[in-house]
Amino acid sequence: MTSPAAPPPPGLTVRPATLDDAAAICALLNEVDLLEIGRADTELAEVQASLKHPEVELERDSWLLFDGDRLIGYGLAWDDSGGERIDIDHYTLPDQQQGALYVFALMEARAAERAAANGAARAVVHLHLNIAPTIDLDALRGRDWRAVRRHNVMARPLDGTTDRLPTPPPGVTLRPCLDEPDRRHAHALLQECFTEHFDFQPRTYEQWLDDIDAERVDWSLLWVAHVDGLGDAAVLRSHNDRASMAWIGNLGVLRQARGKGLGSHLLRHAFGHYAALGRDRIGLGVDTDNSSGALALYERHGMSLDYGVDTWELIRPVG
């Protein structure tokens, strides 16, 4: 864990996280969720996957902030760019701003270290925050952070009587990715579909498996769309392990196949599939500045704003 010259604020302590802290971290994140979006929305498996990711060195890339024995803050840093881009997560309970800013100082210093180790001249640090977060945004701006992008979490109710599996457009077939060749192909499609999107970082197949916690993935919930004359042209990755709703992690259509209704078909297929499983709600995240028209697509299919998330950025020289 990177340590600044100054000690933590009086009464507070900081230490790295361990895998054994996952349940306590999950409880803290759900406490923050309740304050920011009105419901507990973090699953223990998500926290465990983050802590065990092979690109995270817990001793140096994680921070737990305590007031006595009470966990009041959590931070995690990781590097999936191999260059200047470093990502962090930061959660702190309200009225703990001194402690929150102390952890920010630790994380910013570590981000600069990781970027320097990659040979970069600067660290470009990204953080996702609810649009009404528990952190003091003025204090964040005072540290030279700025909001650079808005994402919406969209959601839609599901009804088993009306949300049925759709008839495919002519020449289109879907298949789940049940074997290794199809999984590798789905990964390649996702990389190509999202290469021009904001914040995209190229990931090898093995890195992607770590990112999605492949040991827990239900591969029947990852579909590839094949188009006669074009080949495999679109992909949808989803999962069914959230208590609040089914979730679409990615929906991508190759540029040369856009405008043929593939995105709509995959979306309605997910609606019908999860409705048949008994789920009553489905959600996804979307970049509001996405040039492919994804936001409008989701709105046309009955999805509406659940809550907003801003990407905040800090640019810091290394050394």
Phi, psi and omega in degrees: 000125178292134182240133175280172179295324184277148175284167177294163178304153183306135178087351182251150176227155180227138174212164176290159175275159170232169177299332180290347180273000188303316183295319179294320178295317179301317179297319177297314181297324177289329174295320176293318177305314181301321180287325188267323183234359174086007177205154173284123189227012181253130179262146181303321182298327177297315180295315180300320180297320179295317184290329183264003181300132184295344179269003177251125174260099190305322183300330184245343187247011180223152184216130172244128181253125183240142166251099190066236178265358185269126176285121183239353181202155182210138175221150178215138177238143176209162185230105176250013180257331187070014182221229184276338184281122176234138180250146175224153167246143180213126179224127177218142177293154179299161178064024177231041190292325178298315178295320180300315181290328176297316178294323176302318179299319177298316184289321179297319179295319179293321178300318178297321177299315183292320178295319178298320179296335177277357181086012181276154179272347180210162172253128173252104190259131179243143181219134176260127180228142169305149182293343173232073189276171177283340179282150177284110184291328176296322178294324179294316177298327177295342176262013176077018170281150176215147177282130185238347182200149178243131171244142174254136166269118183255147179218161182207138174289153176243144181225118182298340180275336183245333179268094180248160176300128185280158172285128182296149171300157180305131177083005182248133173229146176250148173217142174283156184265079187269346180236166186300316179301319179292325178294317177297321179293320177298319177300315180297320177298316180298318179299317181289321182295325189254007186299332182264003184278153177304134175071011179294135174234123178301138179226135174292167179301316181294320177296318179299318178301320176294319182298322184263008180054063191301335180299336183254359186287135169267102188290347176288351181258015174242117186242141173247137178259126177254135180241126177304130179089340179246333185089199179291123192229353182205159184210144174228125176250128181222169173209160192236032186249013175262138180290325188281330183190158166293158188222134173261111182281319180213142170222112183229142177233130178301146184306317184289350181251004182286153181086008180251008178083011182291319179298317179297318182295315179297320180297312180292330175296316178297318178303310183294320181297312184285329174297320178294333177280354179095005177286144182251005182202147178219147182217172177196168175249145182218137174289121183291344177258015181300122185283350181279356180081022183298318182301314179296323178300313183293322179295321179298334181259025170085009178272142182224167185296128171264304173199166182249151179228130177257141169271123177256145185230139172233129175251122186225129176294149177272167181078000000 
